[in-house]
């Protein structure tokens, strides 16, 4: 019985398995490279659009914050005026005694 042809078949099968196992990382690396190239082409216009949306969002947040804090600032200013008036009147009363 001649064993040489079986070793050739085993070598061919091993080469096919190795090719398939090396093809998987090659496809992943190639797909990643293609994806990065595609993203570099598509992202700059999207960044411009994202900046516009974020600027509008920032404007709304600033307006909302100003509207939410305005009553608190007004109340603090009124309390400061009342304190100043009260201190002035208390000073006049103390000087009069």
C-alpha positions, 0 to 999 in steps of 0.5 A, a space after each residue: 500500500 502506497 501512503 504518499 498519495 494520502 499525505 498529499 491529500 492531507 497536505 492539500 486539506 491542511 493548506 485549504 484550512 489554513 487559507 480559510 483561517 487566514 481569510 477571516 482576519 484578512 476580511 476583517 482587516 479589509 472591512 475595517 480599512 474600507 469602513 475607516 475610508 468611508 467614514 473619513 469621506 462621510 464624517 466631515 459634513 456630518 460634523 458640520 451639521 452636528 455643530 449646528 445642532 449643538 449650537 442650537 441646543 446650547 442656545 435653548 439650554 442657555 435661554 431655559 436656564 436664564 428663564 428658570 433662574 430669573 425669578 430666583 435672582 429677582 427674589 434675592 434682589 428684592 430681599 437685598 433691598 428689603 434688608 438694606 431698607 430695614 438696616 437703614 430704618 434700624 440705624 435711624 431708630 438706634 441713633 434716635 435713642 
